[in-house]
């Protein structure tokens, strides 16, 4: 029941986070219909994105709560085989990716509808007479107040100023510009185009307001491209999951009956078996993740060069390390059998060896990971005392690798029924040393990381959302 408790905690956490995001999005959408709200279109689009993210959090939380209640009503040790992903799951996942992609395409298409205004603004000249239609005026202004706030879009300034005695207000996202020049009493110039103040020039620094059509078009296009990249990433993940399921079925089909005795055709020793990397992962690591890094780098530009290069470099290093591990170290690792020993070889060439007499048989277990997740095929070299000597994921190796490995060791390959999976706790009792602490407590670790990450995000938002005045 301990795993069910953590599942319940994680489920409720996701539901609460999802509801908060949905409420924030609903409030933003409702506020966008207020006539005093600047740039209602962007506010409405941001609110819709918040609602979508909230749904993404809340739905898995609801599924976790429902699955916990079903598990709690049965005996905890009566491990039923996982149902896996049905057609409804695949259709739902595909539909979510299509909706996100449609939102990104819609945002990009919407920006093309503003091309006329952007082109008119970029080609406008300074008004020579008041009768000219597409022209702008340079107005002398005096700043009377600046409200500063920090939120998910970095610093946002609301500047109040007077133009010929009349009071006006504009919103500015300064980004890397020196916003310290925007202070009470400062004088400058404003560009007035078609009744909107699109730019402020103060102390030699030019700021674009949220009424600047060119800046708004670029921001919406960036949101659209981010949505498309996310949809492509999601599609790649679920494609990889589909390949995973097919590969697992092929592995099951290639396995021998429940107890396979030694065969007469022994492989030539030393026998070295290397894992294989699915080709679908090339798409994610070599195409989608680099595209995501580029989008992230440009998005962080609004937070300043320090944040842009620090976070960007850290993300690039993580992706580079992941790619090296996936395509260099994993293919170089191996399991081996020779005349005197057997063991594993790491991607860096380090060997972990055991004497051949320490292997009594090789067992293949299907490790249970929850009702909605596919079980992991885990191969274990079991010693005469019943304790595990070596373990590795059978999914990484070719279909006949387990048979070759057991035959090379001259020991039987014992395969449990592939329709029945076993929990990590049960497996540890059956074969001591077969699972690590992290494997036995994956739910607790995931919940803890989610709670810590959520707390850090909430603290970051609270500490950076305070308003000040200049």
C-alpha positions as CSV (number, residue, x, y, z in Angstrom):
1,X,0.0,0.0,0.0
2,X,3.0,2.3,0.4
3,X,3.4,2.7,-3.4
4,X,-0.4,3.5,-3.6
5,X,0.0,6.2,-1.0
6,X,2.8,7.9,-3.0
7,X,0.6,7.5,-6.1
8,X,-2.2,9.3,-4.3
9,X,0.1,12.1,-3.1
10,X,1.5,12.6,-6.5
11,X,-1.9,12.5,-8.1
12,X,-3.4,15.2,-5.8
13,X,-0.2,17.3,-6.3
14,X,-0.7,17.2,-10.0
15,X,-4.4,18.0,-9.7
16,X,-3.8,21.0,-7.5
17,X,-1.0,22.3,-9.8
18,X,-3.3,21.8,-12.8
19,X,-6.2,23.6,-11.2
20,X,-4.0,26.6,-10.3
21,X,-2.7,26.8,-13.9
22,X,-6.2,26.6,-15.3
23,X,-7.5,29.3,-12.9
24,X,-4.6,31.5,-13.8
25,X,-5.4,31.0,-17.5
26,X,-9.1,31.6,-17.0
27,X,-8.4,34.8,-15.1
28,X,-6.1,36.0,-17.9
29,X,-8.8,35.2,-20.5
30,X,-11.5,37.0,-18.5
31,X,-9.2,40.0,-18.0
32,X,-8.5,40.2,-21.8
33,X,-12.1,41.3,-22.4
34,X,-11.6,44.4,-20.1
35,X,-11.3,47.4,-22.4
36,X,-8.4,48.7,-20.2
37,X,-6.3,45.6,-20.8
38,X,-3.3,46.3,-23.1
39,X,-2.7,43.8,-26.0
40,X,-5.8,41.7,-25.3
41,X,-4.9,39.2,-28.0
42,X,-1.6,38.2,-26.4
43,X,-3.2,38.1,-23.0
44,X,-6.0,35.7,-24.3
45,X,-3.4,33.5,-26.1
46,X,-1.3,33.3,-22.9
47,X,-4.4,32.4,-20.9
48,X,-5.2,29.6,-23.3
49,X,-1.7,28.2,-23.0
50,X,-2.0,28.3,-19.2
51,X,-5.3,26.4,-19.4
52,X,-3.7,23.8,-21.7
53,X,-0.8,23.3,-19.4
54,X,-3.2,22.9,-16.5
55,X,-5.1,20.2,-18.3
56,X,-1.8,18.4,-19.0
57,X,-1.0,18.4,-15.3
58,X,-4.5,17.6,-14.0
59,X,-5.4,14.7,-16.3
60,X,-2.5,12.5,-15.2
61,X,-3.3,13.4,-11.6
62,X,-6.9,12.2,-12.0
63,X,-5.6,9.0,-13.6
64,X,-3.2,8.4,-10.7
65,X,-6.0,8.9,-8.1
66,X,-8.3,6.5,-9.9
67,X,-5.6,3.9,-10.3
68,X,-4.7,4.2,-6.6
69,X,-8.3,3.6,-5.5
70,X,-8.6,0.5,-7.7
71,X,-5.3,-0.8,-6.3
72,X,-6.3,0.0,-2.7
73,X,-9.5,-2.1,-3.1
74,X,-7.5,-5.2,-3.9
75,X,-4.8,-7.2,-2.2
76,X,-1.5,-5.3,-2.7
77,X,0.5,-8.5,-3.5
78,X,-1.9,-9.8,-6.1
79,X,0.0,-8.1,-8.9
80,X,-2.1,-8.1,-12.0
81,X,-0.5,-7.7,-15.4
82,X,-0.5,-4.1,-16.6
83,X,-3.1,-3.2,-19.1
84,X,-0.7,-1.1,-21.1
85,X,-1.6,1.5,-23.6
86,X,-4.9,0.9,-25.5
87,X,-6.0,2.5,-28.7
88,X,-7.7,5.2,-26.7
89,X,-4.4,6.1,-25.1
90,X,-2.6,6.4,-28.5
91,X,-5.5,8.4,-30.0
92,X,-5.6,10.7,-26.9
93,X,-1.8,11.2,-27.1
94,X,-1.9,11.9,-30.8
95,X,-4.9,14.2,-30.4
96,X,-3.0,16.2,-27.8
97,X,0.0,16.6,-30.0
98,X,-2.3,17.6,-32.9
99,X,-4.0,20.2,-30.7
100,X,-0.7,21.7,-29.6
101,X,0.6,21.7,-33.2
102,X,-2.7,23.3,-34.3
103,X,-2.3,26.0,-31.7
104,X,1.2,26.7,-32.8
105,X,0.1,26.8,-36.5
106,X,-2.8,29.1,-35.5
107,X,-0.5,31.5,-33.7
108,X,1.8,31.7,-36.7
109,X,-1.1,32.1,-39.2
110,X,-2.5,34.8,-37.0
111,X,0.8,36.8,-37.3
112,X,0.4,36.8,-41.1
113,X,-2.9,38.6,-40.7
114,X,-1.0,41.5,-39.1
115,X,1.5,41.8,-42.0
116,X,-0.3,44.8,-43.4
117,X,-0.1,46.7,-40.1
118,X,3.5,45.8,-39.6
119,X,4.4,46.8,-43.1
120,X,2.5,50.1,-42.7
121,X,4.3,50.8,-39.4
122,X,7.8,50.0,-40.8
123,X,7.3,52.2,-43.9
124,X,5.7,55.1,-42.0
125,X,7.4,58.5,-42.2
126,X,7.4,61.4,-39.9
127,X,4.2,63.5,-40.4
128,X,4.7,66.6,-42.3
129,X,1.1,67.6,-42.2
130,X,-1.8,66.4,-40.1
131,X,-3.6,65.2,-43.2
132,X,-1.1,62.4,-44.0
133,X,-2.6,58.9,-43.3
134,X,0.4,56.6,-42.7
135,X,2.8,58.7,-40.7
136,X,3.9,59.0,-37.1
137,X,4.5,62.0,-34.8
138,X,7.3,62.5,-32.4
139,X,5.9,63.7,-29.1
140,X,7.8,65.3,-26.2
141,X,6.9,63.5,-23.0
142,X,7.7,63.6,-19.3
143,X,7.6,60.4,-17.2
144,X,5.4,60.7,-14.1
145,X,5.8,57.2,-12.8
146,X,7.0,53.7,-13.5
147,X,5.5,50.5,-12.0
148,X,7.9,47.5,-12.2
149,X,6.9,43.9,-11.9
150,X,8.8,40.6,-12.4
151,X,6.9,37.6,-13.7
152,X,7.4,34.7,-16.1
153,X,8.2,37.1,-18.9
154,X,11.0,38.8,-16.9
155,X,10.7,42.5,-16.1
156,X,7.6,44.3,-17.2
157,X,7.3,48.1,-16.8
158,X,4.1,50.2,-16.9
159,X,5.2,53.8,-17.7
160,X,3.0,56.7,-17.0
161,X,3.8,60.0,-18.8
162,X,2.3,63.3,-19.9
163,X,2.1,64.5,-23.5
164,X,1.2,68.1,-23.8
165,X,-0.5,68.0,-20.4
166,X,-2.5,64.8,-21.1
167,X,-1.7,61.6,-19.1
168,X,-1.0,58.4,-20.8
169,X,0.2,54.9,-20.0
170,X,2.1,52.2,-21.9
171,X,3.5,48.7,-21.1
172,X,7.1,47.8,-21.9
173,X,9.1,44.6,-21.7
174,X,12.6,46.0,-21.6
175,X,14.5,42.7,-21.9
176,X,18.2,43.5,-22.1
177,X,17.7,47.2,-22.5
178,X,18.8,49.6,-19.6
179,X,15.4,50.2,-18.0
180,X,17.0,52.3,-15.2
181,X,16.5,55.4,-17.5
182,X,12.8,55.0,-17.1
183,X,12.3,56.9,-13.9
184,X,10.0,59.6,-12.6
185,X,10.9,63.1,-14.0
186,X,12.8,61.8,-17.0
187,X,12.1,63.5,-20.3
188,X,12.1,61.8,-23.8
189,X,10.2,61.3,-27.0
190,X,7.4,59.0,-27.9
191,X,6.3,57.8,-31.4
192,X,2.6,58.2,-31.9
193,X,1.3,56.1,-34.7
194,X,-2.4,55.7,-35.5
195,X,-3.4,56.8,-32.0
196,X,-1.0,54.4,-30.2
197,X,2.3,55.1,-28.6
198,X,4.5,52.4,-30.1
199,X,8.0,53.5,-28.9
200,X,9.6,55.5,-26.2
201,X,13.0,57.1,-26.6
202,X,14.5,58.1,-23.2
203,X,18.2,59.0,-22.6
204,X,19.3,57.5,-25.9
205,X,17.5,54.1,-25.3
206,X,14.7,53.1,-27.6
207,X,11.9,51.0,-26.0
208,X,9.1,49.2,-28.0
209,X,5.7,49.2,-26.2
210,X,3.1,46.4,-26.4
211,X,1.3,48.5,-29.0
212,X,4.2,48.1,-31.4
213,X,2.9,45.8,-34.2
214,X,6.3,44.5,-35.3
215,X,7.3,43.4,-31.8
216,X,4.0,41.8,-31.1
217,X,4.2,39.9,-34.4
218,X,7.6,38.5,-33.5
219,X,6.4,37.5,-30.0
220,X,3.4,35.6,-31.3
221,X,5.5,33.8,-33.9
222,X,8.0,32.7,-31.2
223,X,5.1,31.2,-29.2
224,X,3.9,29.4,-32.3
225,X,7.3,27.9,-33.1
226,X,7.7,26.8,-29.4
227,X,4.3,25.1,-29.6
228,X,5.3,23.3,-32.8
229,X,8.6,22.2,-31.4
230,X,6.8,20.8,-28.3
231,X,4.3,19.0,-30.5
232,X,7.1,17.5,-32.5
233,X,8.9,16.4,-29.4
234,X,5.7,14.8,-28.0
235,X,5.1,13.0,-31.3
236,X,8.7,11.7,-31.2
237,X,8.3,10.5,-27.6
238,X,5.1,8.6,-28.3
239,X,6.6,7.2,-31.5
240,X,9.5,5.9,-29.4
241,X,7.0,4.4,-27.0
242,X,5.3,2.6,-29.9
243,X,8.6,1.3,-31.1
244,X,9.4,0.2,-27.5
245,X,6.1,-1.8,-27.3
246,X,6.8,-3.5,-30.6
247,X,10.3,-4.3,-29.6
248,X,9.2,-5.8,-26.4
249,X,6.6,-7.9,-28.1
250,X,9.3,-9.2,-30.5
251,X,11.5,-10.0,-27.5
252,X,8.7,-12.0,-25.9
253,X,8.1,-13.9,-29.1
254,X,11.7,-14.8,-29.5
255,X,12.1,-16.2,-26.0
256,X,12.2,-19.9,-25.4
257,X,9.7,-21.8,-23.2
258,X,9.4,-21.3,-19.5
259,X,12.5,-23.4,-18.7
260,X,15.1,-23.8,-21.4
261,X,17.7,-26.5,-20.9
262,X,21.2,-26.4,-22.2
263,X,21.5,-26.9,-25.9
264,X,24.1,-28.8,-27.8
265,X,25.3,-25.8,-30.0
266,X,27.4,-23.7,-27.8
267,X,28.6,-20.3,-29.0
268,X,32.3,-19.6,-29.5
269,X,33.9,-18.0,-26.4
270,X,34.6,-15.3,-25.5
271,X,31.1,-14.1,-26.2
272,X,30.5,-10.3,-26.2
273,X,27.0,-8.9,-26.7
274,X,26.5,-5.2,-27.2
275,X,23.1,-3.3,-26.8
276,X,21.5,-1.6,-29.7
277,X,20.0,1.9,-29.7
278,X,16.6,2.3,-31.5
279,X,16.9,4.5,-34.6
280,X,13.9,6.5,-33.6
281,X,16.0,8.1,-30.8
282,X,18.3,9.6,-33.4
283,X,15.4,11.9,-34.4
284,X,14.9,13.1,-30.8
285,X,18.6,13.6,-29.9
286,X,19.9,14.9,-33.2
287,X,17.0,16.9,-34.4
288,X,14.3,17.8,-31.9
289,X,16.5,18.6,-28.9
290,X,18.9,20.9,-30.8
291,X,15.8,22.7,-32.2
292,X,14.5,23.0,-28.6
293,X,17.9,24.4,-27.5
294,X,17.8,27.1,-30.2
295,X,14.2,28.1,-29.2
296,X,15.2,28.1,-25.5
297,X,18.2,30.3,-26.2
298,X,16.2,33.0,-28.1
299,X,13.4,32.8,-25.5
300,X,15.9,33.5,-22.7
301,X,17.1,36.6,-24.4
302,X,14.5,38.7,-22.5
303,X,16.1,37.7,-19.2
304,X,19.5,39.1,-20.1
305,X,22.8,37.7,-21.4
306,X,23.8,36.2,-18.0
307,X,20.7,34.0,-17.7
308,X,20.7,33.3,-21.5
309,X,24.2,32.0,-21.6
310,X,24.2,30.3,-18.2
311,X,20.9,28.3,-18.7
312,X,21.6,27.8,-22.4
313,X,25.1,26.4,-21.8
314,X,23.9,24.2,-19.0
315,X,21.0,22.8,-21.2
316,X,23.4,22.3,-24.1
317,X,25.8,20.4,-21.9
318,X,23.0,18.2,-20.6
319,X,21.8,17.4,-24.1
320,X,25.4,16.8,-25.3
321,X,26.1,14.4,-22.4
322,X,22.8,12.6,-23.0
323,X,23.6,12.2,-26.7
324,X,27.2,10.9,-25.9
325,X,25.8,8.5,-23.3
326,X,23.0,7.3,-25.7
327,X,25.0,6.9,-28.9
328,X,28.6,6.4,-27.7
329,X,28.7,4.9,-24.2
330,X,25.6,2.6,-24.4
331,X,26.7,0.9,-27.7
332,X,30.2,0.4,-26.3
333,X,28.9,-1.3,-23.2
334,X,28.3,-5.0,-23.2
335,X,27.7,-8.3,-21.4
336,X,30.3,-11.0,-21.9
337,X,31.2,-14.6,-21.2
338,X,34.6,-16.2,-21.5
339,X,36.2,-19.4,-20.3
340,X,36.7,-18.3,-16.7
341,X,34.3,-15.4,-16.0
342,X,31.3,-13.4,-17.0
343,X,30.1,-9.9,-16.3
344,X,29.5,-6.4,-17.8
345,X,31.6,-3.9,-19.6
346,X,30.8,-0.2,-19.2
347,X,30.9,2.3,-22.0
348,X,34.3,3.5,-20.7
349,X,35.7,0.0,-20.8
350,X,35.5,-0.8,-17.1
351,X,34.8,-4.5,-16.4
352,X,32.8,-6.0,-13.6
353,X,33.5,-9.7,-13.5
354,X,32.2,-12.8,-11.7
355,X,33.5,-16.4,-11.8
356,X,31.6,-18.7,-14.0
357,X,30.8,-20.9,-11.0
358,X,28.8,-18.0,-9.5
359,X,26.0,-18.4,-12.1
360,X,23.4,-21.2,-11.5
361,X,20.9,-19.9,-14.0
362,X,19.8,-16.8,-15.8
363,X,16.3,-15.5,-14.9
364,X,14.1,-13.2,-17.0
365,X,11.6,-11.2,-15.0
366,X,9.0,-8.7,-16.1
367,X,9.3,-5.8,-13.7
368,X,6.0,-4.2,-12.8
369,X,5.9,-0.3,-13.1
370,X,2.2,0.4,-12.7
371,X,-1.1,-0.3,-14.4
372,X,-0.5,2.3,-17.2
373,X,3.1,1.5,-17.9
374,X,4.8,-1.3,-19.7
375,X,6.7,-3.7,-17.6
376,X,10.5,-3.8,-18.0
377,X,12.1,-7.1,-19.0
378,X,15.0,-7.5,-16.5
379,X,17.6,-10.3,-16.9
380,X,19.4,-11.6,-13.8
381,X,22.3,-13.9,-13.4
382,X,21.4,-15.9,-10.2
383,X,24.1,-17.6,-8.1
384,X,23.8,-21.0,-6.4
385,X,22.8,-19.3,-3.2
386,X,19.8,-17.7,-4.9
387,X,21.2,-14.2,-4.8
388,X,21.6,-12.0,-7.9
389,X,25.1,-11.6,-9.2
390,X,24.4,-9.5,-12.3
391,X,21.4,-7.7,-13.7
392,X,20.7,-5.8,-16.9
393,X,17.8,-4.6,-19.0
394,X,16.9,-7.2,-21.6
395,X,15.2,-4.6,-23.8
396,X,18.5,-3.1,-24.8
397,X,19.7,-6.3,-26.4
398,X,18.7,-8.3,-29.5
399,X,16.0,-10.9,-29.3
400,X,18.3,-13.9,-29.1
401,X,20.9,-12.3,-26.8
402,X,19.6,-13.8,-23.6
403,X,19.6,-17.3,-25.1
404,X,23.2,-16.8,-26.3
405,X,24.3,-15.5,-22.9
406,X,22.8,-18.4,-21.0
407,X,24.1,-20.9,-23.5
408,X,27.6,-19.4,-23.2
409,X,27.4,-19.8,-19.4
410,X,26.2,-23.4,-19.8
411,X,23.3,-22.6,-17.5
412,X,19.5,-22.8,-18.1
413,X,17.5,-19.7,-19.0
414,X,14.4,-19.5,-16.8
415,X,11.6,-17.4,-18.2
416,X,8.6,-16.5,-16.2
417,X,5.2,-16.1,-17.9
418,X,5.4,-12.9,-19.9
419,X,1.8,-12.2,-19.0
420,X,2.5,-11.8,-15.3
421,X,4.7,-9.1,-14.0
422,X,6.3,-8.8,-10.6
423,X,6.9,-5.7,-8.3
424,X,10.3,-4.6,-7.3
425,X,9.6,-5.5,-3.7
426,X,8.5,-9.0,-4.6
427,X,11.5,-9.5,-6.9
428,X,13.9,-8.4,-4.2
429,X,12.3,-11.0,-1.8
430,X,12.5,-13.7,-4.5
431,X,16.0,-12.9,-5.7
432,X,17.9,-10.8,-3.1
433,X,20.1,-8.1,-4.7
434,X,18.2,-8.1,-8.0
435,X,16.9,-4.5,-7.6
436,X,18.5,-1.3,-6.4
437,X,17.0,1.1,-3.8
438,X,16.1,3.6,-6.5
439,X,14.2,1.0,-8.5
440,X,12.2,-0.1,-5.4
441,X,11.3,3.5,-4.6
442,X,10.8,5.1,-8.1
443,X,7.3,6.4,-7.2
444,X,8.6,8.1,-4.0
445,X,11.6,9.6,-5.8
446,X,9.3,10.9,-8.6
447,X,6.9,12.4,-6.2
448,X,9.6,14.0,-4.1
449,X,11.2,15.5,-7.2
450,X,7.9,16.8,-8.4
451,X,7.1,18.4,-5.0
452,X,10.6,19.9,-4.8
453,X,10.4,21.2,-8.3
454,X,6.9,22.6,-7.8
455,X,8.0,24.3,-4.6
456,X,11.0,25.9,-6.3
457,X,8.8,27.2,-9.1
458,X,6.3,28.6,-6.8
459,X,9.0,30.3,-4.7
460,X,10.6,31.7,-7.8
461,X,7.3,33.1,-9.1
462,X,6.4,34.6,-5.7
463,X,9.8,36.2,-5.2
464,X,9.9,37.6,-8.7
465,X,6.3,38.8,-9.0
466,X,6.5,41.7,-6.5
467,X,5.9,45.2,-7.9
468,X,8.0,48.2,-7.3
469,X,8.1,51.8,-8.4
470,X,10.8,53.9,-10.0
